């Protein structure tokens, strides 16, 4: 995965994260998108509505960066 320095992470706008309010799971490149999917269920203290919105951002970033998503919904993450 491409690591972001603390400074680079702090410079990202909120829209660059799957969970913008919490600034969790950046979506800057394909590696970050794959990592956001893998860690999706590890994000704590978020509502289902926030997860729905985060999944939509992940899907858009996946399409942008050419990442294939097998899951149709965030509820399927980690089920296979």
Secondary structure as the mmCIF struct_conf table of DSSP 4:
data_model
#
loop_
_struct_conf.conf_type_id
_struct_conf.id
_struct_conf.beg_label_comp_id
_struct_conf.beg_label_asym_id
_struct_conf.beg_label_seq_id
_struct_conf.end_label_comp_id
_struct_conf.end_label_asym_id
_struct_conf.end_label_seq_id
HELX_LH_PP_P HELX_LH_PP_P1 UNK A 2 UNK A 5
HELX_RH_AL_P HELX_RH_AL_P1 UNK A 6 UNK A 11
BEND BEND1 UNK A 12 UNK A 12
HELX_RH_3T_P HELX_RH_3T_P1 UNK A 14 UNK A 16
STRN STRN1 UNK A 17 UNK A 19
TURN_TY1_P TURN_TY1_P1 UNK A 20 UNK A 23
STRN STRN2 UNK A 24 UNK A 26
BEND BEND2 UNK A 28 UNK A 29
HELX_RH_AL_P HELX_RH_AL_P2 UNK A 30 UNK A 38
TURN_TY1_P TURN_TY1_P2 UNK A 39 UNK A 39
HELX_RH_3T_P HELX_RH_3T_P2 UNK A 40 UNK A 42
BEND BEND3 UNK A 45 UNK A 45
HELX_RH_AL_P HELX_RH_AL_P3 UNK A 48 UNK A 65
TURN_TY1_P TURN_TY1_P3 UNK A 66 UNK A 66
BEND BEND4 UNK A 72 UNK A 73
HELX_RH_3T_P HELX_RH_3T_P3 UNK A 74 UNK A 76
TURN_TY1_P TURN_TY1_P4 UNK A 77 UNK A 78
#
